[in-house]
Amino acid sequence: METAASLRNISKRYSAPGGVWRGLAGALTGAAGSGGTLALSGVSLEIARGEAVGLIGPNGSGKTTLLRLLAGLSEPTDGGLELPAGIASLIELGSGFSPHLNGRDNVIRECALTGLPSAWVRANLETILTFAGLEPGTLARPLATWSAGERLRLGFALAIHRPSDLIVIDEVLAVGDEQFQQKCLEKFRDLRKEGRHGIVIAGHSLGQIRAVCDRAVWLERGRVRAEGPAWQVVEDYRREYSRAEMPAAAPEVSGGEFTIGNVTITPDRIPSGGTVEIAVDYRTRRTVERPNLGVAIHRDDGILCYGTSSVKLGIPKDSVTGPGTAKIRFPILRLLPGRYLVTLALFDADDVVKYDYHDRRYGFTVEGVTKEDGVSRLDIEIGW
C-alpha cells in the first residue's frame, strides 16, 4: 500500500516559560534541549492510503500533539516527518469562518482562501451543506447567531469533503447528535474503501475507534506502548484502564417519593455469556402504587444495547413500601467484550411519572478478546 504519511523517531518538546532565552543560553553552554515538557519521544509511525489508524491513550499521553504534527500545525523537535501536500485537518473545525457571513458564504470563502478551484466549489457546495444537516434558515443566518455545535457541524462537513491525501481527526466524532455521528462514521468507512486517503483518528471512544480503524496505536506518556490491529489494542487498553475509569456507584439520592439508593453490580467483570446481578436499594416516603423499574445498558460509545422495564416484561407489582431492594438478573449476558454503562429508573406503570432516574451511573466490563463486530454474540452456524 502507498504511504500517505511517515514519522521516524519523532520527538516534540514544548518550551517552559522563558524558554526562548533559556534555549539560547542552553545553546551557548551546550545544554540545549533539556528544558520544557517532552510531549512525544521516539515515535515512529507510517500511515498508508486506504488505512484508518486510531490513537488511544489517557489524557496527556500525546495524542493531540501527534495529530498536530500530522496536520502540519506543528513541527517536531527531533526526527523525520513526511507529509502529503493535501491534508484535511479536523482539529480546529471552523476556526477560519467569519461570524459576519452566513453558512453558504463561509464555505465559499473558506474554499477560496485555501486555494480550491471555483469549479470544485460549484460541484461540491450543495453536498457539503446537505451533509451538515442544518436547516435552510440556519444556513442563511450569520454564523454569529449559530450555536457552537452548528458551527462544528459545518466545519466538519467542509473538512471531510475537501480533496486530501491525509485526514486528521481529533475527538470530533462527538459532533452533533447520534444520527449525525452515525453519518460521520459511514463517511469514514466510505473514504477508507476508496483507498485514496490515510485517516488518523484520536479519541476516548474506544468503540468508535474499534469500529472505524484498521490499526490502533496506544500512546503512554508520549511513547508508543502498543501498536497493532485495532480490536486487539483496544481490548488490551480496556483491560488495563476500564476498572480505573469505571464510573463510581452513584450516591444515595435524598428526597422524593420513590428514590434509588445504593446499587451493586455483581460481578463487575465477567466473560461474555456470564451472569450479572444488579441489586437496587430503594426508599419510599409513602406507599407507591404500581411501581415500574427500568434498566438500560449502553456501550461506552453511547450505543444502546438493551432496554426494558418490569412492566414491559410482564412483571407487575401492586405496590411497594420502602426501604427495600429490587434485583435484576441477566442469567446469560451475551454482550461482546467491552465496557458497558447501566441506567436505572423508577417510574409508574404507565411511564408517566418519573420518580428517579440515574443515567449511565453504573458500569461493568465484559472481558475477553474477540474479532466479532457488533454488541452481542449470537448463536450462529455457517456451512459450506
N, C-alpha and C positions, 0 to 999 in steps of 0.2 A: 504493500500500500504506500502511496505517495505521502511524504511527510508534510504536514501543514505548519508545524512549529517545533522547535527544538531548543531545549535548555541543557547546558552542560556544566555541571558543578557550580550552579548559581548560588551566590550569597548576596544578601541585602542587609545593610546596616543603616539604621537611622541615627542621625547625629543627636546628641544630647543638647540641651540649651547651651548656647555659646559654642556650638560645635564647629562653626566656621573658623573661629580664632583658635580653638583648641586643636582642630585638624591642621591648621597652618603651623602651629607650634610643634605639633607632633611630627609633621613632615620635616621640619628643620632639625629636630632632635633624633629623628629615626624611629619615633614611637607612633607613627600614624596608623590609623585603623583600629586602635584598641578601645576607643570610647564609643558611647552611644548604645543603641539597642540592636542586637543581632536578630532580625526577624526571620531570615532564612539562612540556612547553612548547608552547602554541598548538595543542592537539589538538582537532580538530572531527570529529564522527562522528555519524551517525544510524543507528539500528538499527530496521528495520521488522519488523512482525509477520510470521511465516512465513519469516523470513530467519535464516540462521546465518552469523555473522561470526567469522572466525578472527583471532587476534592472534599474530603471529610476530615473532621478533627474538632477538638474542643475550641472554645473561644481563645484567641491568642496563639493558635497553632501556626499561623502564617498563610491561611487560605486566601484572604483578601490581598495580602502583599503579593502573593504569587499571581493572582488574577490581574493585578495592576501591571505587573511586568509583562504578562502575556498580552494585555490590551495596549501596550505601548505607552501607558500613562506614567511609567516609572522606569528607571534603568538600574540594572544590577550593580552592586559594589564590586563583585568579582564574578568571573565565569563568562561563558559564551551564551548568547541568546540570538536565535534566528527566527524572525517573524515574517509572515507573508505581507504583501502590500495591502490587501484588503482585510480589515479587522472590524467586526461588529461588536462593539462593547456595550453590554447590558449591565453596566456597573453604575453609572451616573445617569440614569434614564431621564431624558427631557431636560437636562441641565442647560442646553443651548436654546431652549424655547423662549420666545418673547411673551411676557404676560399681557402685552397690549394687542396681540394678534389672536385671531380665532384658531380653532384646531386645524382646519384645512390649510390656511395660510402659513401656519407654523411648520407643517410638514413640507410644504413647497419651499419655504425659506431655508429650512434645515438641509434639505437635499441640495439646494443651490450652493449653500456655504460649504458643503463637504464635496462639491465637485461632481455630483451626479448629473448626467445629461438630462436635458429637459424632456427628451423623448422617453427616457426611462420613467421619469416622474409622471408623465401623462399616462403611461401604460400601467402604472402600479398604484397611483394615488387612491383610487376607489377601493382596491384590495386592502390597502393599509388601513383606511378609515373603517371599512367593514369589519376587519379583524379586531380593531379596538373595541367594537361593540358599544359605542356611545350613541346616545340619542342625537338626531339631527339638530335639535335645539341647543344641545350642549356644544356640539362642534361649531355652531355659528356664533358662540359667545367668546369674548376674550378669555384667555387662559387665567387671567387674574381672578375670574369668578369661579374657576373649577376647583374641585377638591383635589387633594394630593393624590388620591387613588386614581382619579380620572386622568391626571397628567401622566402618571406612571403607565397607565394602560396605553395611552397614545405613544409615549416614548418607546414602550416595549414593541408595539406593533410596527413602528418605523424601523427600529433596530433589527428586528428579526427578519424583515423583508429586504433590507438593503443588500446589494451584492457584496459578498465577502468570502474569504477563504478560511477564516477562523472566527468562531463565535464564542465570546467570553461572557459568562453569566454569573452574577453574584446575588444569591438569595432572592431572585426576582420571580421565582415560581410561586411566591406568595402574593403576587399582584392580583387584585380583583377577587371576584367571588369564585366558588368552586367550579362553576361552569366555564369561566374564563381560564382558570388554571388547567382544566382538562383540555381546553382548546390549545393552550400553550404546549402541553405535553405531547399532544398529537402532532403539532407543528414540528417539534424537535425530532420526533420519530420519522416524520417525512423527510426532514433535512438529512438525517443520518442515512436514510435509504438512498437518497440522491448520490451520496458518496463524494460530493464536491467540497464539503466543509469539514473542518475539525471543530469539535464542540467541547468546551471545558465549562463545567458547572460546579460551583461551590455551594454548599448548603448544609443545614442541620436536619432537613427532612430526609432521613435515610431511605424511606420507602420510595420517594421520588428519585433519589439517586440510583437506587437499585432498578427502578422501572425504566429509566431513560438511558442509563450509561452502560457501555460495554465493559469499561475498566474503571477502577477506583484507586485513588491514592490517599492514604491515611497519613496526614501530617501531625507531628507531635513536636512542639517547641521548635518549630522552624526546620525540622528534618523529616525525611520520608521514613515513616516507621514500617509501612507495608504498602505493597502495590500488587495488583492482580485483578482477576475477574471481579466485577462489581459485587455480585452476590456474595462472593467469598469474603472480600474485605469488609463489606457492610456487616456481615454476620460476626466476624471477628471483633469488629469495633463494638457492636451491640453487646456482645458477651462481656466486654470489659467495662463499658460505661453505662449499661442500662440500669444497673442497680443504683449507681451513684446519682443518675439523673432522674430516677423514677419519682414522680410527684409524691410528696408525703401525704399520709392519710389526712383528710380534711378534719379540722377541729369540730367539736360538737357545736351544733347551731343552737343558739338560745332564742327564746321567744317563739311565737307562732302556735297554732293549734295542734299541728302534727309535724314533727321535725325529725330529721335524720341525725343520729348521734355518731357513735364510733362505728367504723366499718373495717372488717377484717377479711382479707383475701387469703385463702389457704389452698395450696401453697402459692407464693408469689412468683415462683419459677417452675415451669412444667414442660415436659416434652409435648410435641404435637400429638393429640389423641389422649392426653391425660385428663384427670378430673380436677375441677376447680369448684370451690365452695366460697360463697360470699355471705358473711354474716352481717346483717344490717340492724344495728340497735336503733330504736325509735322511742319517742316520747309523745304523749298527748296531754293536752290541758283538759280535755273532756273526752267523752266517748265519740269516736269518729265513725260515722255510718258509711258502709260500702267503700272501704279504702281500696286503693289501687297502687301497687308497687311496680314502677317501670325500671327497666335496665337496658342499657345500650353499650355496645363495645365498638370503639373506634381504633383503627390502626394509628400509629404515631404520625402519619402524614395526613390525617384527617378523614380517611376513607371510613365510612360507616360499614362495619362488618355485620352487625346484627342488632336488632332492637325489638323489644316486646314488653309486655306487662302481664301482671297476674290476671287481669280481666280478659285480655286478648287470648291468653292461654286457657281460659275457661276455668279459672281457679278463683271463684268469688269468695268474698269474706263479708259477713253481715256487718261486723263492727269490730273495732279494736279499742282497747283502753290501755295506755302505756303506763310505765315503760314495758317494752317487750323487744323481741328480736325476731326478725324475718330472715329466712335463709333461702338463698338462691344457689342451685347446684347444676353444674354442667357435667354430666357423667362422662361424656366423651367430647372434648373440645378439639375439633379438627382444624384449628387455625394453624397457618404456616408459621415457621419461626419468625419472631419479631417482637416488637414492643407494642402493647395494647393498653388503652385507657378506658376506664369504666365510668359511665354516667348512671346516676341513680336519681329517681324522682318519686315523690309521693303525690298522688292525685286522688280525685274522687273517681267513682266507677264510670262516670260519663266523660272523663278527661276535660272537665270544665274548670274545676277548682284546683289550682296548683298550690299544694301545701308547702313543699320543699323541693329544691332542685339542685343537685350537685353535678355540674357539667365537667366530665372528664377529670375528676379529682383523684381517682384511684387508678393504680396501674399494676400490671403483671407482665411477665416475659415468657414467651414460648421459646424454649431453647432448641438448638439443633441447627443443622445446615441442610439446605435444600436448593435444588436448581429449578424447582417448580415456580410458576408465576401465579399471581392472584393472592387471595387472602385465606383460602380454605382448601384442605385436602379432601378430595372426593374419592369414593370407591370407583375404580375405573379398570377396565380390561381392554387391551389392544391386541388384535390378532391380525395376522397376515394371511 
